[in-house]
Amino acid sequence: MQDFFNALLDLIRAPLQANGGVKTDSSILLIYPPEKELEFREYLIDAFVPRLKAEGVPHQLLDLSGFLFEDLSDETLRNLQEDEFDDYRWMKQGLSTTVESALRKRIAQLAEASPGCAVIVYATMALHPLVRFGEVLRELRDVHCRTALAFPGEERGGKLHFLNQSDGGNYLAVKLFWK
């Protein structure tokens, strides 16, 4: 696990590319087995973040465990609740779009507050199956930060699986695998 986070630190320290045109963007997928979620979070919070602070590495943390209740207004939630009974599929699509948009906005705000920093997004399981993280990252390519996204899953046959479900995201992120 320590090697995994050492590799992350090296990626975070690397300067951001001025203009794209490369095979990867400035995001990092932290791919680890879903059953290691608690171990991942514990090491991230108890060991890695204190190390970032001690070394003066600019960063922002985004815990998604309460995101739906923190970032969506009461009115939005009420409207979605009413729509649920009219057309559940439509409501779920609307909620997905709303949450993805709110997440992009929050990451952009964190990056704006500390340009060039690393925004570390964790507890991503909390937004499953609503969020397509590939779509979120795609819209953040011009944001001046390095986005590290916790991705509890695996790669099988060249395709990513988030929580054992095929993930259709076209990720240009650097993929960092837990070994």
C-alpha positions as CSV (number, residue, x, y, z in Angstrom):
1,M,0.0,0.0,0.0
2,Q,2.8,2.4,0.8
3,D,4.2,1.9,-2.7
4,F,0.8,2.8,-4.1
5,F,0.7,6.1,-2.2
6,N,4.4,6.9,-2.9
7,A,3.6,6.6,-6.6
8,L,0.6,8.9,-6.1
9,L,2.8,11.4,-4.4
10,D,5.3,11.3,-7.3
11,L,2.4,12.0,-9.7
12,I,1.0,14.8,-7.7
13,R,4.4,16.5,-7.5
14,A,4.9,16.4,-11.3
15,P,4.2,19.7,-13.0
16,L,0.9,20.0,-14.8
17,Q,1.1,20.0,-18.6
18,A,0.6,23.4,-20.1
19,N,-1.3,22.3,-23.2
20,G,-2.9,18.9,-23.6
21,G,-2.3,16.9,-26.7
22,V,-0.9,13.9,-24.8
23,K,-2.4,10.5,-24.1
24,T,-3.3,11.4,-20.6
25,D,-4.8,14.4,-18.9
26,S,-4.0,15.7,-15.4
27,S,-6.3,13.3,-13.6
28,I,-5.3,10.1,-11.8
29,L,-7.4,7.0,-11.2
30,L,-6.6,5.3,-7.9
31,I,-7.7,1.8,-8.8
32,Y,-7.9,-0.6,-5.9
33,P,-10.0,-3.7,-4.9
34,P,-13.5,-2.6,-3.6
35,E,-12.9,-4.8,-0.5
36,K,-9.9,-2.5,0.4
37,E,-12.1,0.6,0.7
38,L,-11.7,1.0,4.4
39,E,-8.0,0.3,4.3
40,F,-7.6,2.8,1.5
41,R,-9.5,5.6,3.3
42,E,-7.7,4.9,6.6
43,Y,-4.2,5.1,4.9
44,L,-5.2,8.2,2.9
45,I,-6.5,10.1,5.9
46,D,-4.1,8.9,8.6
47,A,-0.8,8.6,6.7
48,F,-0.9,10.2,3.3
49,V,-2.6,13.5,4.0
50,P,-0.4,14.3,7.0
51,R,2.6,13.6,4.7
52,L,1.3,16.0,2.1
53,K,0.9,18.6,4.8
54,A,4.3,18.0,6.3
55,E,5.9,18.3,2.8
56,G,3.9,21.4,1.9
57,V,2.2,19.8,-1.1
58,P,-0.9,21.8,-1.9
59,H,-4.0,19.7,-1.9
60,Q,-7.7,19.7,-1.3
61,L,-9.8,16.7,-0.1
62,L,-13.3,15.9,-1.3
63,D,-15.1,13.3,0.7
64,L,-18.2,12.2,-1.3
65,S,-19.8,10.2,1.6
66,G,-22.3,13.0,2.2
67,F,-22.1,14.8,-1.1
68,L,-25.8,14.2,-2.1
69,F,-27.0,15.9,1.0
70,E,-24.4,18.6,1.1
71,D,-24.4,19.8,-2.5
72,L,-28.0,19.3,-3.6
73,S,-30.5,21.8,-2.5
74,D,-33.7,20.8,-0.6
75,E,-35.7,22.0,-3.5
76,T,-33.8,19.9,-6.0
77,L,-34.3,16.8,-3.8
78,R,-38.0,17.5,-3.4
79,N,-38.4,17.9,-7.2
80,L,-36.6,14.7,-7.8
81,Q,-38.7,12.9,-5.2
82,E,-41.9,14.1,-6.9
83,D,-40.5,13.0,-10.3
84,E,-39.8,9.5,-9.0
85,F,-43.4,8.6,-9.1
86,D,-44.0,10.0,-12.6
87,D,-41.1,8.3,-14.3
88,Y,-38.4,6.6,-12.2
89,R,-36.0,6.1,-15.1
90,W,-36.3,9.8,-16.1
91,M,-35.8,10.8,-12.4
92,K,-32.7,8.6,-12.1
93,Q,-31.2,10.2,-15.3
94,G,-32.0,13.6,-14.0
95,L,-30.4,12.9,-10.7
96,S,-27.3,11.5,-12.4
97,T,-26.9,14.6,-14.6
98,T,-27.5,16.9,-11.6
99,V,-25.0,15.1,-9.4
100,E,-22.3,14.9,-12.1
101,S,-22.7,18.6,-12.7
102,A,-22.5,19.4,-9.0
103,L,-19.4,17.3,-8.6
104,R,-17.7,19.0,-11.5
105,K,-18.5,22.4,-10.0
106,R,-17.2,21.4,-6.6
107,I,-13.9,20.1,-7.9
108,A,-13.5,23.2,-10.0
109,Q,-14.2,25.4,-7.0
110,L,-11.6,23.5,-4.9
111,A,-9.0,23.8,-7.8
112,E,-9.8,27.5,-8.1
113,A,-9.2,28.0,-4.4
114,S,-5.7,26.6,-4.7
115,P,-4.5,26.6,-8.4
116,G,-2.1,23.8,-9.3
117,C,-3.1,21.8,-6.2
118,A,-4.1,18.1,-6.1
119,V,-7.8,17.5,-5.5
120,I,-8.2,14.1,-4.0
121,V,-11.7,12.7,-4.3
122,Y,-12.6,9.7,-2.2
123,A,-15.6,7.8,-0.9
124,T,-16.7,7.5,-4.5
125,M,-18.8,4.4,-3.7
126,A,-21.3,6.8,-2.1
127,L,-22.3,8.1,-5.6
128,H,-22.6,4.7,-7.3
129,P,-24.4,4.0,-9.6
130,L,-25.4,7.7,-10.2
131,V,-22.1,9.1,-11.4
132,R,-20.1,8.2,-14.4
133,F,-16.7,9.5,-13.2
134,G,-15.3,9.4,-16.8
135,E,-17.9,12.0,-17.7
136,V,-17.0,14.1,-14.7
137,L,-13.2,14.0,-15.5
138,R,-13.8,14.7,-19.2
139,E,-15.3,18.0,-18.4
140,L,-12.5,19.0,-16.0
141,R,-9.6,18.7,-18.4
142,D,-9.1,22.5,-18.5
143,V,-9.2,22.9,-14.8
144,H,-5.7,23.8,-13.4
145,C,-5.3,21.0,-10.9
146,R,-4.4,17.4,-10.6
147,T,-7.5,15.4,-9.8
148,A,-6.9,12.0,-8.0
149,L,-10.1,9.9,-8.0
150,A,-10.6,6.9,-5.8
151,F,-11.8,4.1,-8.1
152,P,-12.7,0.9,-6.2
153,G,-12.7,-1.6,-9.0
154,E,-10.4,-3.3,-11.5
155,E,-9.3,-3.5,-15.1
156,R,-10.5,-6.7,-17.0
157,G,-9.7,-7.2,-20.6
158,G,-8.6,-3.6,-21.0
159,K,-11.9,-2.2,-19.6
160,L,-12.4,-0.7,-16.2
161,H,-15.0,-2.0,-13.8
162,F,-16.3,0.2,-11.0
163,L,-17.6,-2.0,-8.1
164,N,-17.6,-5.0,-10.5
165,Q,-19.8,-3.2,-13.0
166,S,-18.5,-2.3,-16.5
167,D,-17.6,1.3,-16.6
168,G,-18.0,3.0,-20.0
169,G,-15.8,6.0,-19.1
170,N,-13.2,6.9,-21.7
171,Y,-10.6,7.8,-19.2
172,L,-7.5,9.7,-20.3
173,A,-6.4,9.6,-16.6
174,V,-3.1,8.1,-15.4
175,K,-4.1,4.7,-13.9
176,L,-2.5,3.8,-10.7
177,F,-3.1,0.2,-9.6
178,W,-3.0,-1.2,-6.0
179,K,-0.8,-4.2,-6.0
